[in-house]
Amino acid sequence: MRKNGKREFSVILERDEEGYYVASVPELPGCHTQARSLDRLIARISEAIELCLEAEHRGPAKSQFIGVQRIVV
């Protein structure tokens, strides 16, 4: 979606075994980063999104992120 000419992206936030926070953007394959704090993570993923868009000169996303489902097997 666009607000004021800007695009919105859903970001998945996780924490790995070593305590690092990890962020990834499902709409932009390969767009991910990590950091020790959530504040730093948000800054880094914002920068990563900008770089991914700049590098790929993408138009509107072809898919829409719906959500994450937890499944027990």
C-alpha positions in Angstrom: 0.0 0.0 0.0 1.0 3.6 -0.5 0.6 6.4 1.9 1.9 9.9 1.0 3.8 8.3 -2.0 5.5 5.8 0.3 5.2 2.0 0.2 4.4 -0.1 3.2 5.9 -3.5 3.8 5.2 -6.3 6.3 8.3 -7.3 8.2 8.8 -10.6 10.0 10.8 -10.1 13.3 12.5 -13.1 15.0 15.2 -13.7 17.6 17.9 -16.3 16.9 19.6 -18.6 19.4 22.4 -16.1 20.0 20.0 -13.3 20.9 20.2 -11.3 17.7 17.0 -9.9 16.3 16.4 -10.8 12.6 14.1 -9.1 10.2 13.0 -10.2 6.7 10.5 -8.8 4.2 8.5 -11.5 2.4 7.6 -9.1 -0.5 11.3 -8.6 -1.3 13.1 -11.9 -1.6 16.6 -11.6 -0.1 15.8 -8.5 1.9 16.8 -9.2 5.5 19.1 -8.0 8.3 20.0 -8.6 11.9 20.9 -6.5 15.0 21.3 -6.7 18.7 18.4 -4.3 19.5 15.0 -3.8 18.1 15.6 -0.1 17.5 18.8 -0.8 15.5 16.9 -3.6 13.6 14.2 -1.3 12.5 16.7 1.2 11.2 18.7 -1.5 9.4 15.6 -3.1 7.8 14.4 0.3 6.6 17.8 0.8 4.9 17.7 -2.7 3.5 14.3 -2.1 2.0 15.4 1.1 0.3 18.5 -0.6 -1.1 16.5 -3.6 -2.4 14.1 -1.3 -4.1 16.8 0.9 -5.6 18.8 -2.1 -6.8 15.8 -3.8 -8.5 13.8 -0.7 -9.6 10.7 -2.6 -8.6 7.1 -1.5 -9.3 4.2 -2.3 -7.0 4.6 -5.7 -5.3 3.0 -8.5 -7.2 2.1 -10.4 -4.0 0.6 -9.3 -0.7 1.8 -10.6 2.6 -1.1 -12.2 4.5 0.4 -13.4 7.7 2.3 -16.1 9.5 0.6 -19.3 10.6 2.0 -21.5 13.3 1.4 -25.3 12.6 2.0 -28.1 15.0 2.9 -31.5 13.5 
